Amino acid sequence: MENQTRDVRNQIIQGNSAEVLKEVKAGSIDVAITDPPYLVNYRDSHGRTVANDANAEGVLPTFPELYRVMKPNSLVICFAGWTALDAFTTAWREVGFQIVGHIVWAKDYASSSRQTAFHHESAYVLAKGRPKKPTVPLPDVQEWVYSGNKLHPTEKAVEIIKPLVETFSKPGDLVLDPFLGSGTTAVAASLMGRDYLGIELEERYCQLARKRLKGVERFRSRGSVQSKRAA
């Protein structure tokens, strides 16, 4: 397609991720780190909800386009809950992803409970092709860091995402999050010298992500000035 040449580095784009990704060049993304809606119709204690969290058609069609835009021999880190795991794993495998790893974050509190109390979060490591192994593999059990969920009902802390960025990418790589939420993946990528592309359905969260990233730019600018003075 002629329009698949959009400049996407260091951009936050509002829209449906499956549609926006159609404008992204095939094989152009180094790594994706994303936390899509879990398809559980979530509502937090303040009554906040997550767009498309009860609508698989608003989430799963992203994965064919995600596979297309990933570089050969690349990785996607995708958070997912167990309640709709069959739907996610089917969608991943149908487009060609292989599940090559599973990361668990252990919580010191229960976020919910049914037959068991939910004391962890999970992400799955998906491969397109045969990616190289990281120089220093990330332990598959990590300590949870609570974000406070002030900016988004299912917000991940930057401290959760930064080790993923560090392990699975290198400086200058393009890190994609097609379900950006309040912008944590883009913030973590920018802090660690990576480029980012964030796609988010709700404009209010796009605005929030851009605001957070401006804060990162100011932080990095101050650090650069201080380094020059020290030299």
C-alpha positions as CSV (number, residue, x, y, z in Angstrom):
1,M,0.0,0.0,0.0
2,E,1.3,3.4,-0.9
3,N,0.4,5.0,2.4
4,Q,2.5,2.6,4.4
5,T,5.3,5.1,4.7
6,R,4.0,7.3,7.6
7,D,6.7,8.8,9.8
8,V,6.0,7.1,13.1
9,R,9.1,7.6,15.2
10,N,8.4,9.3,18.5
11,Q,4.7,9.7,17.7
12,I,1.6,9.3,19.7
13,I,-1.3,8.5,17.4
14,Q,-5.0,8.5,18.3
15,G,-7.1,5.8,16.7
16,N,-7.9,2.1,16.4
17,S,-4.6,0.3,16.5
18,A,-5.6,-2.3,13.8
19,E,-6.4,0.6,11.4
20,V,-3.5,2.9,12.4
21,L,-1.0,0.0,11.9
22,K,-2.1,-0.4,8.3
23,E,-0.3,2.9,7.7
24,V,3.0,1.6,9.2
25,K,5.6,0.1,7.0
26,A,5.9,-3.7,7.1
27,G,9.0,-4.9,9.0
28,S,9.8,-1.6,10.6
29,I,9.3,-2.2,14.4
30,D,12.1,-3.5,16.5
31,V,10.1,-4.6,19.5
32,A,6.6,-4.2,20.8
33,I,5.6,-4.0,24.5
34,T,1.9,-3.7,25.1
35,D,-0.9,-4.2,27.7
36,P,-4.1,-4.7,25.7
37,P,-7.6,-4.8,27.3
38,Y,-7.9,-8.2,28.9
39,L,-11.5,-8.7,27.6
40,V,-12.9,-9.0,31.1
41,N,-15.2,-5.9,31.2
42,Y,-13.1,-4.4,34.0
43,R,-14.4,-1.6,36.3
44,D,-12.2,-0.3,39.1
45,S,-13.3,0.9,42.5
46,H,-13.8,4.4,41.1
47,G,-16.1,3.1,38.4
48,R,-13.5,3.7,35.6
49,T,-13.6,1.3,32.7
50,V,-11.2,0.3,29.8
51,A,-12.3,0.9,26.2
52,N,-13.0,-2.4,24.3
53,D,-12.5,-4.5,27.4
54,A,-15.7,-6.3,26.6
55,N,-15.2,-6.3,22.8
56,A,-12.8,-8.8,21.3
57,E,-13.3,-7.3,17.9
58,G,-11.8,-4.1,19.2
59,V,-8.6,-5.9,20.3
60,L,-7.8,-9.1,18.5
61,P,-7.8,-7.7,14.9
62,T,-4.7,-5.7,15.9
63,F,-2.5,-8.8,16.0
64,P,-2.3,-9.6,12.2
65,E,-1.2,-6.0,11.6
66,L,1.2,-6.2,14.5
67,Y,2.8,-9.3,13.1
68,R,3.1,-7.5,9.7
69,V,4.9,-4.4,11.1
70,M,7.4,-6.3,13.3
71,K,10.9,-6.9,11.9
72,P,11.9,-10.4,11.0
73,N,13.2,-12.2,14.1
74,S,11.7,-9.8,16.6
75,L,9.8,-10.0,19.9
76,V,6.5,-8.8,21.2
77,I,5.9,-8.6,25.0
78,C,2.2,-8.8,25.6
79,F,0.4,-8.6,29.0
80,A,-2.6,-10.8,29.2
81,G,-4.9,-12.2,31.9
82,W,-5.9,-15.9,32.2
83,T,-9.6,-15.3,31.8
84,A,-9.4,-14.7,28.0
85,L,-6.1,-16.4,27.4
86,D,-7.5,-18.9,24.9
87,A,-8.7,-16.0,22.7
88,F,-5.3,-14.3,22.9
89,T,-3.2,-17.4,22.3
90,T,-5.4,-18.4,19.3
91,A,-5.1,-14.9,17.8
92,W,-1.3,-14.9,18.3
93,R,-0.7,-18.3,16.8
94,E,-3.1,-17.8,13.9
95,V,-1.0,-14.9,12.6
96,G,2.4,-16.6,13.1
97,F,3.6,-15.6,16.5
98,Q,5.2,-18.3,18.7
99,I,5.0,-18.1,22.5
100,V,8.6,-18.3,23.7
101,G,8.4,-17.0,27.2
102,H,6.2,-16.1,30.1
103,I,6.9,-13.4,32.7
104,V,5.2,-13.2,36.1
105,W,5.1,-10.2,38.4
106,A,4.4,-11.3,42.0
107,K,2.2,-8.9,44.0
108,D,2.1,-8.6,47.8
109,Y,-1.6,-8.0,47.6
110,A,-4.6,-9.6,45.9
111,S,-6.0,-7.4,43.1
112,S,-9.2,-9.6,43.0
113,S,-10.3,-13.1,43.9
114,R,-12.5,-15.9,42.8
115,Q,-11.6,-19.5,43.6
116,T,-8.1,-18.1,44.2
117,A,-6.7,-14.7,45.2
118,F,-5.0,-12.9,42.3
119,H,-1.5,-12.2,43.4
120,H,0.3,-11.8,40.0
121,E,0.3,-10.2,36.6
122,S,1.5,-12.0,33.5
123,A,3.0,-11.1,30.1
124,Y,3.9,-13.5,27.2
125,V,7.0,-13.2,25.0
126,L,5.9,-13.7,21.4
127,A,8.4,-14.3,18.6
128,K,8.2,-13.6,14.9
129,G,10.9,-15.8,13.4
130,R,13.9,-16.7,15.5
131,P,15.1,-13.7,17.5
132,K,18.5,-13.7,19.2
133,K,18.6,-14.4,22.9
134,P,19.2,-11.4,25.1
135,T,22.7,-10.9,26.4
136,V,21.4,-11.0,30.0
137,P,18.1,-12.9,30.1
138,L,15.4,-11.4,32.2
139,P,14.3,-13.6,35.2
140,D,10.8,-14.8,34.5
141,V,9.6,-13.9,38.0
142,Q,9.7,-10.2,38.7
143,E,8.7,-8.1,41.7
144,W,5.5,-6.0,41.1
145,V,5.7,-2.3,41.4
146,Y,2.3,-0.6,42.0
147,S,1.6,2.5,39.9
148,G,-1.3,3.8,42.0
149,N,-3.5,3.7,38.9
150,K,-3.9,7.5,39.1
151,L,-3.6,8.1,35.4
152,H,-5.4,5.0,34.0
153,P,-7.5,2.2,35.6
154,T,-4.9,-0.5,34.6
155,E,-1.8,1.7,34.6
156,K,1.6,-0.1,34.7
157,A,4.5,1.5,36.5
158,V,7.4,2.8,34.5
159,E,9.6,0.5,36.7
160,I,7.7,-2.5,35.4
161,I,8.3,-1.6,31.7
162,K,11.9,-0.3,31.9
163,P,13.5,-3.8,32.4
164,L,11.6,-5.1,29.4
165,V,12.8,-2.2,27.2
166,E,16.4,-2.7,28.5
167,T,16.4,-6.5,27.9
168,F,14.6,-6.8,24.6
169,S,15.8,-3.7,22.7
170,K,18.9,-1.5,22.3
171,P,19.4,2.3,22.1
172,G,17.9,3.7,19.0
173,D,15.4,0.9,18.5
174,L,11.7,1.7,17.7
175,V,9.5,0.4,20.5
176,L,5.8,0.0,19.7
177,D,2.8,0.0,22.0
178,P,-0.5,-0.4,20.1
179,F,-2.6,-0.1,23.3
180,L,-0.7,2.8,24.9
181,G,-3.1,3.8,27.6
182,S,-1.5,6.7,29.6
183,G,1.8,6.3,27.8
184,T,4.0,4.3,30.2
185,T,5.7,2.2,27.4
186,A,6.6,5.4,25.5
187,V,7.9,7.0,28.6
188,A,10.1,4.0,29.5
189,A,11.4,3.8,26.0
190,S,12.3,7.5,25.8
191,L,14.0,7.4,29.2
192,M,16.2,4.6,28.0
193,G,17.2,6.2,24.7
194,R,14.8,4.3,22.4
195,D,12.3,5.7,19.9
196,Y,8.7,5.0,20.4
197,L,5.4,4.7,18.6
198,G,2.2,4.7,20.7
199,I,-1.3,4.1,19.5
200,E,-4.3,4.8,21.8
201,L,-8.0,4.8,21.1
202,E,-9.0,7.5,23.6
203,E,-7.8,11.1,22.9
204,R,-7.7,12.0,26.5
205,Y,-5.0,9.4,27.1
206,C,-3.1,10.5,24.0
207,Q,-3.0,14.0,25.5
208,L,-1.8,12.6,28.8
209,A,0.9,10.5,27.2
210,R,2.2,13.6,25.3
211,K,2.3,15.6,28.5
212,R,4.3,12.9,30.2
213,L,6.7,12.7,27.3
214,K,7.3,16.4,27.4
215,G,8.3,15.9,31.0
216,V,10.8,13.3,30.0
217,E,12.2,15.6,27.3
218,R,12.7,18.3,30.0
219,F,14.3,15.8,32.3
220,R,16.7,14.6,29.6
221,S,17.5,18.2,28.6
222,R,18.4,19.2,32.2
223,G,20.6,16.1,32.4
224,S,22.4,17.0,29.2
225,V,23.1,20.5,30.4
226,Q,24.4,19.3,33.7
227,S,26.7,16.8,32.0
228,K,28.2,19.6,29.8
229,R,28.8,21.8,32.8
230,A,30.5,18.9,34.7
231,A,32.7,18.3,31.7
